[in-house]
Amino acid sequence: MDISIEIKGSFPKLDEKLLQKFEKLLEDRFKFKSLPQEYKDFLLKHNGGYIHPNDLVYEDKEFEEVVSFSTPLEFRDGSIDEPNLIMMFTVWLEEDMRSFEDSIEDWDIYSIVPSNIYSREDFDILPKFMMSIGLCNSINSGDLLCISLYENDFGSIYYHPNKSMHPVPFYGDFFTNRRTEIYEKYKIDAETDLDSPEFDEVNDEIRRAYFVKVADSFNDLWKNLKIIRY
């Protein structure tokens, strides 16, 4: 990671005991067994916060700087989608951290548990073992940075472009082809009623199809972040 990239507005610092309580909360709520060590190390150092620079709207500047990462996504015009990373979600444990309330600079930074509840239970976006950890592009975008907790790619980092902000056709046939491959794999089609419990695995795989792998690990993502100047 470029040394000029900073994290500002972090929530109160975590220790190992608080982190263990947080993992227990995730297990109770979402059945997550553990978190990747690299990501836990990050949380112990930075309890979330805003990524800087992130000068998206400053009329008094001659240029704008944002922190971005690469994806395999291409827009229909052939340009590569390089999302701007604007925020890492925080850990907030109400009972254990209440005494730190006055030290928090900005309550608008998203917290991990409420954000995952919102994306999972209200909008049914997140796959079963995918956890949202950051936000990209703008506060209201819904473009998520996520970490995989699946055994087959535990710790890998994924990007999810919000389909309401970035409709599937923006990326040509990329996501359509992914969904078609799943239909062919399970010998189903668009007319198949997927509401039955027997299709839980299929539905989870369909949700995963809209998450694009951007790094093999948290540290791999972090060291490849770059500052783009417009």
DAMOBEL-V750805 format. One record per residue. N is the residue number from 1. PSI is psi in whole degrees, 0 to 359 (* if undefined). Layout:
# DAMOBEL-V750805
n=<N	N>
psi=<PSI	PSI>
This chain:
# DAMOBEL-V750805
n=<1	2	3	4	5	6	7	8	9	10	11	12	13	14	15	16	17	18	19	20	21	22	23	24	25	26	27	28	29	30	31	32	33	34	35	36	37	38	39	40	41	42	43	44	45	46	47	48	49	50	51	52	53	54	55	56	57	58	59	60	61	62	63	64	65	66	67	68	69	70	71	72	73	74	75	76	77	78	79	80	81	82	83	84	85	86	87	88	89	90	91	92	93	94	95	96	97	98	99	100	101	102	103	104	105	106	107	108	109	110	111	112	113	114	115	116	117	118	119	120	121	122	123	124	125	126	127	128	129	130	131	132	133	134	135	136	137	138	139	140	141	142	143	144	145	146	147	148	149	150	151	152	153	154	155	156	157	158	159	160	161	162	163	164	165	166	167	168	169	170	171	172	173	174	175	176	177	178	179	180	181	182	183	184	185	186	187	188	189	190	191	192	193	194	195	196	197	198	199	200	201	202	203	204	205	206	207	208	209	210	211	212	213	214	215	216	217	218	219	220	221	222	223	224	225	226	227	228	229	230>
psi=<139	135	345	359	129	164	124	153	23	151	170	144	140	157	178	322	314	322	321	320	322	316	322	321	317	321	316	321	319	359	25	126	322	168	149	140	321	320	323	321	321	315	326	333	318	109	73	187	176	140	132	142	154	58	73	326	92	99	339	2	149	342	167	143	136	156	124	167	159	151	165	5	137	137	168	338	2	352	151	138	114	90	152	125	117	339	140	133	154	165	125	116	102	308	323	340	9	326	346	3	318	343	353	124	324	109	356	348	132	145	151	309	307	323	321	323	314	312	334	312	327	323	355	45	315	135	169	314	46	130	128	134	351	170	143	153	307	163	325	13	322	10	115	144	128	160	135	135	16	145	324	345	47	124	352	152	136	153	135	108	126	124	338	331	327	81	147	318	343	330	27	229	8	303	327	317	322	315	320	319	322	317	317	322	317	5	50	174	184	342	351	133	107	9	346	143	335	344	17	316	320	314	322	321	325	317	318	334	337	13	127	125	130	350	151	339	169	315	326	316	312	320	345	6	148	151	126	130	126	*>
